[in-house]
């Protein structure tokens, strides 16, 4: 019986799945199985998977039902003590499974562990942005609204019985279904953050945000689910965080000229949850502006009093290091 079952749903990922499979094959830990659920691909995904003759790889084809249904099918088939998740366009680094297994074996009071992750582009080049694993313990409030923690799905390893006790991923969701799972896990179990990046998450046109209207509908479903299921959270607290959640996507859409006119959907919903946030946001901007203005004034005053550039450099050095001249 394998120690770890790696869950990989796929759909038309012939250009990436071979590399994803290789990232499992090179793992330092050899005691694993890889369950690939092909969710109705019509490209060469099957042919590429079948080139791998490793008996630890199990491939199942099904009619398209969505990635949550695909993951749940693999979870039901899994033989491992632990579950790891890998989308077919992402990659594990070689020590990922071994380090997470060692942690969970030694720390029975934790139900799940996640890691930091690199972002890569379509060709595998590492990008500047890194997902940071920072919060451990009972972190429900940190993950429910993706603030301040985003747990990327390929970074996770969890105890199989814990995932099954929550009845798997919500099959009504095709967006935020992983965040919803970590939210529910965080309600019941302690979660550990490994700060080392042990996965690579690929950014490419095929996994970018879909049409804003569809995304808005998915976001509404997730937020309403939190309000419906998470009664232990204060009503006012949930409303403030929901407002921040919608506000985040409002500003994100404002940056895209193609979708800017859809941003009002998110702004209006944000105001429904917390009508006062624009006032607080205005105070924040005003305070930031005043701090910048004060800093500029102090610098100009120093230039006036100490016209020599060398003296000014020494003054800046003093304030940076807090050491005497």
Phi and psi in degrees as a GROMACS rama.xvg file:
@    title "Ramachandran Plot"
@    xaxis  label "Phi"
@    yaxis  label "Psi"
@TYPE xy
-70.2346  153.949  UNK-2
-74.361  -39.4925  UNK-3
-128.128  135.923  UNK-4
-106.228  119.613  UNK-5
-93.3306  122.88  UNK-6
-98.8175  120.037  UNK-7
-131.688  100.385  UNK-8
-79.7992  151.837  UNK-9
-149.092  151.768  UNK-10
-154.185  109.124  UNK-11
52.7255  53.345  UNK-12
-119.473  38.3231  UNK-13
-58.7974  -30.0383  UNK-14
-78.2962  -13.0113  UNK-15
-123.742  -24.599  UNK-16
-66.1202  -31.0619  UNK-17
-60.5567  -43.2389  UNK-18
-68.123  -36.9202  UNK-19
-62.9898  -43.8763  UNK-20
-62.9498  -42.1359  UNK-21
-61.1933  -32.7319  UNK-22
-68.4166  -21.1273  UNK-23
-83.2601  -40.5564  UNK-24
-61.5196  -30.8986  UNK-25
-88.8644  7.27135  UNK-26
-61.7039  142.914  UNK-27
-62.1435  -38.0699  UNK-28
-79.8258  126.776  UNK-29
-101.372  -8.66921  UNK-30
-91.4798  75.4547  UNK-31
-143.843  164.777  UNK-32
-128.731  147.138  UNK-33
-115.295  116.777  UNK-34
-105.422  112.314  UNK-35
-104.369  118.28  UNK-36
-105.581  109.164  UNK-37
-85.0035  112.865  UNK-38
-89.8664  51.429  UNK-39
89.1515  29.9906  UNK-40
-60.8856  144.852  UNK-41
-119.032  9.83834  UNK-42
-100.983  -152.55  UNK-43
-92.8956  21.018  UNK-44
-54.6168  -48.7452  UNK-45
-59.6827  -44.5551  UNK-46
-62.8928  -38.8506  UNK-47
-68.9195  -42.5492  UNK-48
-61.1805  -41.1562  UNK-49
-70.8308  -12.9908  UNK-50
-71.9036  -15.8392  UNK-51
-91.7927  116.053  UNK-52
-94.9545  5.56517  UNK-53
-61.9944  125.418  UNK-54
-66.8314  -12.9171  UNK-55
-78.3147  -8.75074  UNK-56
-96.2436  124.48  UNK-57
-116.079  126.414  UNK-58
-117.188  127.851  UNK-59
-130.655  131.055  UNK-60
-103.402  137.719  UNK-61
-140.122  160.57  UNK-62
-64.1385  151.817  UNK-63
-61.5335  118.31  UNK-64
-128.135  -2.70473  UNK-65
102.68  155.063  UNK-66
-70.364  -28.6127  UNK-67
-66.4225  -42.7921  UNK-68
-64.1226  -38.057  UNK-69
-64.5772  -44.908  UNK-70
-63.4539  -42.0616  UNK-71
-64.0612  -36.0586  UNK-72
-63.0509  -42.6168  UNK-73
-66.3775  -38.4092  UNK-74
-61.588  -40.6692  UNK-75
-65.5919  -29.2579  UNK-76
-87.531  -16.0904  UNK-77
-62.3842  138.786  UNK-78
-106.052  -12.9369  UNK-79
-74.9891  158.71  UNK-80
-71.2034  -34.5735  UNK-81
-117.995  153.489  UNK-82
-114.011  131.887  UNK-83
-118.764  152.973  UNK-84
-123.337  133.681  UNK-85
-143.424  118.417  UNK-86
-75.3175  154.493  UNK-87
-76.8847  2.46259  UNK-88
-112.639  3.39583  UNK-89
-109.097  176.104  UNK-90
-138.547  143.346  UNK-91
-91.0125  145.56  UNK-92
-85.3669  160.042  UNK-93
-59.1874  -33.6774  UNK-94
-92.193  5.1272  UNK-95
-59.0102  -56.8318  UNK-96
-65.5966  -43.4626  UNK-97
-61.2113  -46.5108  UNK-98
-66.7307  -37.2773  UNK-99
-73.7046  -37.779  UNK-100
-62.6101  -45.283  UNK-101
-58.6733  -39.8165  UNK-102
-66.4196  -49.6346  UNK-103
-66.5637  -33.5412  UNK-104
-62.7971  -36.3917  UNK-105
-89.2967  -16.5128  UNK-106
-128.048  81.6121  UNK-107
-68.0029  -16.7345  UNK-108
-84.6602  -0.891353  UNK-109
-106.053  135.565  UNK-110
-94.8563  -14.2227  UNK-111
-159.444  150.654  UNK-112
-136.391  141.266  UNK-113
-133.221  165.022  UNK-114
-127.99  170.612  UNK-115
-71.6033  166.687  UNK-116
-150.453  140.98  UNK-117
-80.5162  150.872  UNK-118
-99.764  136.685  UNK-119
-126.492  158.924  UNK-120
-90.4109  -172.285  UNK-121
-59.376  -30.5319  UNK-122
-94.8203  1.04114  UNK-123
95.6943  4.44728  UNK-124
-74.3626  132.868  UNK-125
-71.3663  129.58  UNK-126
-93.2404  172.783  UNK-127
-69.4973  -35.8881  UNK-128
-75.1077  136.884  UNK-129
-128.164  131.247  UNK-130
-73.6386  123.721  UNK-131
-103.119  124.997  UNK-132
-87.4332  112.422  UNK-133
-125.444  -29.8651  UNK-134
-109.745  133.219  UNK-135
-125.989  162.216  UNK-136
100.55  -141.151  UNK-137
-87.8039  93.3376  UNK-138
-113.556  27.3172  UNK-139
-52.6095  -49.2953  UNK-140
-65.3892  -21.9578  UNK-141
-82.1326  -22.2835  UNK-142
-111.405  -21.3399  UNK-143
-58.8868  -42.5236  UNK-144
-110.311  24.0048  UNK-145
60.4456  21.7468  UNK-146
-131.367  119.421  UNK-147
-92.746  6.79418  UNK-148
-112.862  128.802  UNK-149
-108.882  117.591  UNK-150
-96.7401  109.618  UNK-151
-76.3539  133.372  UNK-152
-54.4349  -45.1494  UNK-153
-67.497  -9.65477  UNK-154
-85.4164  -7.3647  UNK-155
-92.2303  141.853  UNK-156
-133.317  135.437  UNK-157
-138.737  159.477  UNK-158
-71.8519  132.265  UNK-159
-58.6904  -42.0354  UNK-160
-65.4236  -27.9323  UNK-161
-69.6261  -45.8222  UNK-162
-62.3537  -43.9185  UNK-163
-65.9312  -32.8804  UNK-164
-64.9938  -22.3022  UNK-165
-94.8685  5.52178  UNK-166
64.9556  30.1753  UNK-167
71.6868  -160.915  UNK-168
-81.5822  148.181  UNK-169
-71.9017  112.167  UNK-170
-75.671  -5.41967  UNK-171
-82.9738  -8.27008  UNK-172
-106.794  131.062  UNK-173
-117.222  12.1949  UNK-174
-152.452  139.121  UNK-175
69.565  10.3853  UNK-176
-66.7356  -31.1804  UNK-177
-73.848  -43.5809  UNK-178
-59.0335  -39.4471  UNK-179
-61.8004  -39.5383  UNK-180
-65.3955  -45.6509  UNK-181
-66.1387  -34.8075  UNK-182
-59.496  -46.5925  UNK-183
-70.0812  -36.2985  UNK-184
-62.3223  -43.0182  UNK-185
-67.0007  -23.4998  UNK-186
-67.6236  -30.7062  UNK-187
-111.483  -25.4968  UNK-188
-132.059  154.743  UNK-189
-77.4062  145.64  UNK-190
-125.513  138.965  UNK-191
-113.676  139.426  UNK-192
-103.338  117.104  UNK-193
-90.8647  118.791  UNK-194
-73.6235  -19.9177  UNK-195
-71.9165  131.488  UNK-196
-69.4174  121.301  UNK-197
-125.084  7.79765  UNK-198
-140.63  162.771  UNK-199
-125.086  125.946  UNK-200
-107.99  123.282  UNK-201
-89.8533  131.243  UNK-202
-103.63  124.568  UNK-203
-156.58  165.515  UNK-204
-56.3299  -27.2871  UNK-205
-75.3477  -11.1814  UNK-206
-126.381  21.4763  UNK-207
-82.2599  171.714  UNK-208
-57.2718  132.073  UNK-209
-75.6848  -168.352  UNK-210
-54.4414  134.728  UNK-211
-55.808  -33.5599  UNK-212
-65.5053  -42.3631  UNK-213
-66.008  -40.8742  UNK-214
-64.0787  -40.5179  UNK-215
-60.9813  -43.0246  UNK-216
-62.1871  -43.0943  UNK-217
-65.2185  -39.5012  UNK-218
-65.1882  -41.0254  UNK-219
-60.359  -44.0244  UNK-220
-60.0419  -45.3154  UNK-221
-65.4695  -46.8086  UNK-222
-63.4831  -43.6438  UNK-223
-62.7618  -33.674  UNK-224
-65.2187  -40.1849  UNK-225
-62.0964  -46.4571  UNK-226
-63.3338  -33.0569  UNK-227
-78.7328  -38.2977  UNK-228
-98.6605  -28.3858  UNK-229
-101.339  71.4348  UNK-230
-71.6209  -20.223  UNK-231
-72.2012  -18.0638  UNK-232
-81.2988  141.026  UNK-233
-61.008  139.777  UNK-234
-57.0495  -46.0484  UNK-235
-65.8084  -36.038  UNK-236
-64.7586  -44.6833  UNK-237
-63.1548  -39.1464  UNK-238
-66.4168  -40.1907  UNK-239
-65.1448  -45.0354  UNK-240
-67.0738  -37.9835  UNK-241
-61.634  -40.4681  UNK-242
-62.0405  -42.8818  UNK-243
-64.1532  -39.1876  UNK-244
-58.1581  -53.0156  UNK-245
-66.0794  -37.2414  UNK-246
-61.8428  -38.5591  UNK-247
-56.8191  -46.5956  UNK-248
-75.3919  -25.7493  UNK-249
-60.1537  -49.6405  UNK-250
-67.7985  -35.0363  UNK-251
-63.0228  -42.9291  UNK-252
-71.1812  -29.2918  UNK-253
-61.9575  -24.8984  UNK-254
-80.0285  -13.2349  UNK-255
-105.649  107.602  UNK-256
-57.3047  -31.1516  UNK-257
-67.1186  -32.3623  UNK-258
-115.834  9.69929  UNK-259
-58.7179  -37.0801  UNK-260
-68.8666  -16.5769  UNK-261
-82.2231  -13.749  UNK-262
-61.7139  -26.6351  UNK-263
-61.8953  -29.4328  UNK-264
-57.6138  -45.3714  UNK-265
-73.8246  -36.6824  UNK-266
-63.4596  -46.4068  UNK-267
-62.556  -42.6686  UNK-268
-67.4078  -34.9766  UNK-269
-61.998  -42.0212  UNK-270
-69.697  -29.6003  UNK-271
-62.0575  -41.8328  UNK-272
-77.7587  -34.6897  UNK-273
-149.894  88.224  UNK-274
-62.8531  -19.9186  UNK-275
-88.6451  -5.32202  UNK-276
-63.0427  -32.0449  UNK-277
-61.5917  -31.2169  UNK-278
-68.0058  -45.9842  UNK-279
-64.233  -38.0642  UNK-280
-66.2154  -37.3252  UNK-281
-64.9257  -41.6905  UNK-282
-59.3437  -41.7031  UNK-283
-63.1381  -46.1074  UNK-284
-63.8465  -40.4047  UNK-285
-63.8724  -44.8377  UNK-286
-61.421  -43.5366  UNK-287
-62.1602  -40.5218  UNK-288
-64.6255  -42.1499  UNK-289
-65.4344  -38.1075  UNK-290
-63.1551  -43.6525  UNK-291
-64.102  -40.567  UNK-292
-64.7162  -41.684  UNK-293
-64.1158  -42.3526  UNK-294
-62.0447  -41.354  UNK-295
-63.5342  -41.0661  UNK-296
-62.8013  -44.0341  UNK-297
-62.1715  -41.7627  UNK-298
-64.5905  -42.0624  UNK-299
-65.017  -34.9549  UNK-300
-66.5171  -40.612  UNK-301
-63.9599  -39.299  UNK-302
-63.1005  -36.2379  UNK-303
-70.8666  -41.1983  UNK-304
-77.2938  -37.5618  UNK-305
-121.439  85.6513  UNK-306
-67.1248  -22.8526  UNK-307
-75.9237  130.515  UNK-308
-62.8451  -35.1741  UNK-309
-64.0907  -36.6602  UNK-310
-68.7106  -40.5337  UNK-311
-64.0474  -38.2435  UNK-312
-62.2065  -38.5087  UNK-313
-68.0765  -34.8635  UNK-314
-67.7747  -43.665  UNK-315
-61.9359  -39.5726  UNK-316
-61.9649  -38.8421  UNK-317
-63.0983  -45.609  UNK-318
-71.3256  -27.8385  UNK-319
-75.4725  -37.6842  UNK-320
-104.387  -16.7973  UNK-321
58.9352  33.5071  UNK-322
-111.596  151.175  UNK-323
-66.207  158.033  UNK-324
